Structure formats: C-alpha cells, structure tokens
Amino acid sequence: MANDSNYMRTTARQVRHLGSAKSGTHHVWHMRLTSYALLPLTIAFVWIVVSLVGKDYNTVRTALGSPAIAITMLLFLLTGIYHMMLGMQTVIEDYVHGEVAKTFSLMANTFFSICVGLACVYAVLRLSFT
C-alpha cells in the first residue's frame, strides 16, 4: 500500500479540475445573492400592489410614477428575471442532454430573459415619465 501512488492523495486532490466548467461556485453564489435580494424586494412589491388595490387609475399611475416605487419595481423585476434565467440555465444544463438542443435552449433562455427584462424596464420607465 505504501507503493501505491494514490495512497497519499485526498479526495479533493483526485477530483481537481474535473466536473462542469469550473463555474459552479460562481453560479450558486449568484443564485443565493439574488434569492436573498428578492426577499425584501418581494415584500415591498406585494406591499405596493396591495396598497394600490381598489384605487382609481390616476392614483395608481401617480403612485407607480414615484421614483422610489419605480426603482423598487425595477429592482424587483430585474432581480427576479436574472434569478429566473439562472434557475432555467441550471435546469437546462442538468436535463437537456444533446449538445445542439442544450446550446439552443441556453440561447433561447438568454434571449427570452433579455426580452422580458427590456419589456419590464420599458413599462416601468414609461409609467414613471408620463
């Protein structure tokens, strides 16, 4: 056993430089960061929406045009969309097995997320500046 070259190696040493693209920690960090950011942002979003229930159209437009509320809405929407994109990326990487299908799905995920993000930014900014 003393002559065995793997005898002194630890498990971490044996798996070094193996696995996915070596970016799993970065991905997990972003998922956790966005989920922690979404906790207070979701509470603020629900509070804003509940406070506007039953109000007339002009009151709602005025409230949503407020800079603080517009920034809160933008932060909530963009953080949520980024979190969604990361989650779907994980699902695609784990469960889509063909390389062409995986590449196409990842591109579609990114494109869809960007389109939804731009639509949300446009809607909130239009409400804010009109």
VEXLODREN-112316 format. One record per residue (C-alpha): residue number from 1; residue in three letters; x, y, z. Coordinates in steps of 0.2 Angstrom, whole numbers, plus 5000, padded with zeros to 4 digits. Each point is the difference from the previous one (the first is absolute). Layout:
% VEXLODREN-112316
[rec NUM; ALA; [X; Y; Z]];
...
% end
This chain:
% VEXLODREN-112316
[rec 1; MET; [5000; 5000; 5000]];
[rec 2; ALA; [5015; 5012; 5003]];
[rec 3; ASN; [5005; 4998; 4982]];
[rec 4; ASP; [4983; 5005; 4993]];
[rec 5; SER; [5000; 5017; 4993]];
[rec 6; ASN; [4983; 5004; 5005]];
[rec 7; TYR; [5002; 4996; 5018]];
[rec 8; MET; [5005; 5017; 5006]];
[rec 9; ARG; [4987; 5009; 4989]];
[rec 10; THR; [4985; 5008; 5007]];
[rec 11; THR; [4983; 5000; 4992]];
[rec 12; ALA; [5001; 5018; 4996]];
[rec 13; ARG; [5017; 4997; 4991]];
[rec 14; GLN; [4992; 4986; 4990]];
[rec 15; VAL; [4986; 5010; 4993]];
[rec 16; ARG; [5009; 5016; 4997]];
[rec 17; HIS; [4997; 5008; 4983]];
[rec 18; LEU; [4985; 4988; 4996]];
[rec 19; GLY; [4982; 5003; 4999]];
[rec 20; SER; [4990; 5014; 4991]];
[rec 21; ALA; [5008; 5016; 4994]];
[rec 22; LYS; [5008; 5004; 5017]];
[rec 23; SER; [4987; 5013; 5002]];
[rec 24; GLY; [4988; 4992; 5012]];
[rec 25; THR; [5005; 5010; 5015]];
[rec 26; HIS; [4997; 5016; 4990]];
[rec 27; HIS; [4983; 4994; 4994]];
[rec 28; VAL; [4994; 4995; 5018]];
[rec 29; TRP; [5007; 5016; 5007]];
[rec 30; HIS; [4989; 5010; 4988]];
[rec 31; MET; [4985; 4989; 5003]];
[rec 32; ARG; [5001; 5003; 5019]];
[rec 33; LEU; [5004; 5019; 4998]];
[rec 34; THR; [4985; 5002; 4989]];
[rec 35; SER; [4989; 4990; 5011]];
[rec 36; TYR; [5005; 5010; 5016]];
[rec 37; ALA; [4997; 5016; 4990]];
[rec 38; LEU; [4983; 4994; 4995]];
[rec 39; LEU; [4994; 4998; 5018]];
[rec 40; PRO; [4998; 5018; 5004]];
[rec 41; LEU; [4996; 5005; 4982]];
[rec 42; THR; [4986; 4988; 5000]];
[rec 43; ILE; [4993; 5006; 5016]];
[rec 44; ALA; [5001; 5018; 4993]];
[rec 45; PHE; [4992; 4995; 4984]];
[rec 46; VAL; [4985; 4991; 5008]];
[rec 47; TRP; [4998; 5015; 5012]];
[rec 48; ILE; [5000; 5012; 4985]];
[rec 49; VAL; [4987; 4990; 4990]];
[rec 50; VAL; [4989; 4997; 5016]];
[rec 51; SER; [5000; 5018; 5004]];
[rec 52; LEU; [4994; 5004; 4982]];
[rec 53; VAL; [4986; 4988; 5000]];
[rec 54; GLY; [4983; 5009; 4997]];
[rec 55; LYS; [5008; 5017; 4996]];
[rec 56; ASP; [4995; 5009; 4984]];
[rec 57; TYR; [5011; 5000; 4985]];
[rec 58; ASN; [5007; 5017; 5002]];
[rec 59; THR; [5005; 4997; 5018]];
[rec 60; VAL; [5009; 4984; 4995]];
[rec 61; ARG; [5009; 5008; 4986]];
[rec 62; THR; [5006; 5014; 5012]];
[rec 63; ALA; [5006; 4988; 5013]];
[rec 64; LEU; [5009; 4989; 4987]];
[rec 65; GLY; [5008; 5016; 4993]];
[rec 66; SER; [5008; 5003; 5016]];
[rec 67; PRO; [5019; 4998; 4999]];
[rec 68; ALA; [5002; 4990; 5015]];
[rec 69; ILE; [4986; 4988; 4995]];
[rec 70; ALA; [5007; 4999; 4982]];
[rec 71; ILE; [5017; 4996; 5006]];
[rec 72; THR; [4993; 4986; 5012]];
[rec 73; MET; [4990; 4993; 4986]];
[rec 74; LEU; [5015; 5000; 4988]];
[rec 75; LEU; [5011; 4992; 5013]];
[rec 76; PHE; [4987; 4987; 5003]];
[rec 77; LEU; [4996; 4996; 4982]];
[rec 78; LEU; [5018; 4999; 4994]];
[rec 79; THR; [5006; 4990; 5015]];
[rec 80; GLY; [4986; 4988; 4998]];
[rec 81; ILE; [5003; 4998; 4981]];
[rec 82; TYR; [5019; 4997; 5003]];
[rec 83; HIS; [4996; 4988; 5014]];
[rec 84; MET; [4988; 4991; 4988]];
[rec 85; MET; [5013; 5000; 4986]];
[rec 86; LEU; [5013; 4992; 5012]];
[rec 87; GLY; [4987; 4987; 5006]];
[rec 88; MET; [4995; 4995; 4982]];
[rec 89; GLN; [5018; 4999; 4995]];
[rec 90; THR; [5003; 4987; 5014]];
[rec 91; VAL; [4985; 4990; 4994]];
[rec 92; ILE; [5006; 5001; 4982]];
[rec 93; GLU; [5018; 4995; 5004]];
[rec 94; ASP; [4994; 4985; 5011]];
[rec 95; TYR; [4986; 4993; 4990]];
[rec 96; VAL; [5003; 5004; 4982]];
[rec 97; HIS; [5012; 4987; 4993]];
[rec 98; GLY; [5003; 5004; 4982]];
[rec 99; GLU; [5013; 5013; 4997]];
[rec 100; VAL; [4990; 5009; 4986]];
[rec 101; ALA; [4984; 5000; 5010]];
[rec 102; LYS; [5010; 5006; 5015]];
[rec 103; THR; [5008; 5014; 4991]];
[rec 104; PHE; [4984; 5005; 4992]];
[rec 105; SER; [4991; 4999; 5016]];
[rec 106; LEU; [5013; 5011; 5009]];
[rec 107; MET; [4999; 5013; 4986]];
[rec 108; ALA; [4981; 5000; 5001]];
[rec 109; ASN; [5001; 5002; 5019]];
[rec 110; THR; [5011; 5015; 4998]];
[rec 111; PHE; [4991; 5008; 4986]];
[rec 112; PHE; [4983; 4998; 5009]];
[rec 113; SER; [5007; 5007; 5016]];
[rec 114; ILE; [5007; 5015; 4992]];
[rec 115; CYS; [4984; 5003; 4990]];
[rec 116; VAL; [4989; 4999; 5016]];
[rec 117; GLY; [5013; 5011; 5009]];
[rec 118; LEU; [4999; 5013; 4987]];
[rec 119; ALA; [4981; 5000; 4999]];
[rec 120; CYS; [4999; 5002; 5019]];
[rec 121; VAL; [5013; 5014; 5000]];
[rec 122; TYR; [4990; 5009; 4986]];
[rec 123; ALA; [4983; 4998; 5009]];
[rec 124; VAL; [5007; 5007; 5017]];
[rec 125; LEU; [5009; 5014; 4992]];
[rec 126; ARG; [4985; 5005; 4989]];
[rec 127; LEU; [4989; 5000; 5016]];
[rec 128; SER; [5013; 5010; 5009]];
[rec 129; PHE; [5003; 5014; 4986]];
[rec 130; THR; [4982; 5002; 4995]];
% end
